[in-house]
């Protein structure tokens, strides 16, 4: 299940990971860190937003699995995956700034794709439209944009013959089988 390469691995979340998760979330919220407010107020806002995010994940994906991404035994990120009957949903993936652009997220996606292939599942996710680095990675990994609400794009990766149907749909053609 979700086998990463080299010294990288996914492991289940532990209670002792909370300090790391707090640091990881704060590292993603540069928008809040740059507010002209006292640092203690900014820290409280970040903690509140982190709580809102986790509550939303719990509400919408109560069966989701939460993993810590490790490299050489050190936590470098986290991933939340909801395994449904017909697809895997990448609910959230985040890497510490020093671990970004090193192929770690790519190896997580590759492991998800291998799992999906073994179980004839598809993969879905939502990505912020303005997150160009993540969008580019997903497109490179074979994901298709299936819709947008102006803030997020819904993307899908298909493990089977559905790929041809989606590719044809995006090209405006139909795949005819005899």
Secondary structure in CASP SS format (residue, H / E / C, confidence):
PFRMAT SS
TARGET T0000
AUTHOR 0000-0000-0000
METHOD secondary structure of the structure
MODEL  1
X C 1.00
X C 1.00
X C 1.00
X C 1.00
X C 1.00
X C 1.00
X C 1.00
X E 1.00
X E 1.00
X E 1.00
X E 1.00
X E 1.00
X C 1.00
X C 1.00
X H 1.00
X H 1.00
X H 1.00
X H 1.00
X H 1.00
X H 1.00
X H 1.00
X H 1.00
X H 1.00
X H 1.00
X H 1.00
X H 1.00
X H 1.00
X H 1.00
X C 1.00
X H 1.00
X H 1.00
X H 1.00
X H 1.00
X C 1.00
X C 1.00
X C 1.00
X C 1.00
X C 1.00
X H 1.00
X H 1.00
X H 1.00
X H 1.00
X H 1.00
X H 1.00
X H 1.00
X H 1.00
X H 1.00
X H 1.00
X H 1.00
X H 1.00
X H 1.00
X H 1.00
X H 1.00
X H 1.00
X H 1.00
X H 1.00
X H 1.00
X H 1.00
X H 1.00
X H 1.00
X C 1.00
X C 1.00
X C 1.00
X C 1.00
X E 1.00
X E 1.00
X E 1.00
X E 1.00
X E 1.00
X E 1.00
X E 1.00
X C 1.00
X C 1.00
X E 1.00
X E 1.00
X E 1.00
X E 1.00
X E 1.00
X E 1.00
X E 1.00
X E 1.00
X E 1.00
X E 1.00
X C 1.00
X C 1.00
X C 1.00
X E 1.00
X E 1.00
X E 1.00
X E 1.00
X E 1.00
X E 1.00
X E 1.00
X E 1.00
X E 1.00
X C 1.00
X H 1.00
X H 1.00
X H 1.00
X C 1.00
X C 1.00
X C 1.00
X C 1.00
X H 1.00
X H 1.00
X H 1.00
X H 1.00
X H 1.00
X H 1.00
X H 1.00
X H 1.00
X H 1.00
X H 1.00
X H 1.00
X H 1.00
X H 1.00
X H 1.00
X H 1.00
X C 1.00
X C 1.00
X C 1.00
X E 1.00
X E 1.00
X E 1.00
X E 1.00
X E 1.00
X E 1.00
X E 1.00
X C 1.00
X C 1.00
X C 1.00
X H 1.00
X H 1.00
X H 1.00
X H 1.00
X H 1.00
X H 1.00
X H 1.00
X H 1.00
X H 1.00
X C 1.00
X C 1.00
X C 1.00
X E 1.00
X E 1.00
X E 1.00
X E 1.00
X E 1.00
X C 1.00
X C 1.00
X C 1.00
X E 1.00
X E 1.00
X E 1.00
X E 1.00
X E 1.00
X E 1.00
X C 1.00
X C 1.00
X C 1.00
X C 1.00
X H 1.00
X H 1.00
X H 1.00
X H 1.00
X H 1.00
X H 1.00
X H 1.00
X H 1.00
X H 1.00
X H 1.00
X C 1.00
X C 1.00
X C 1.00
X C 1.00
X C 1.00
X C 1.00
X C 1.00
END
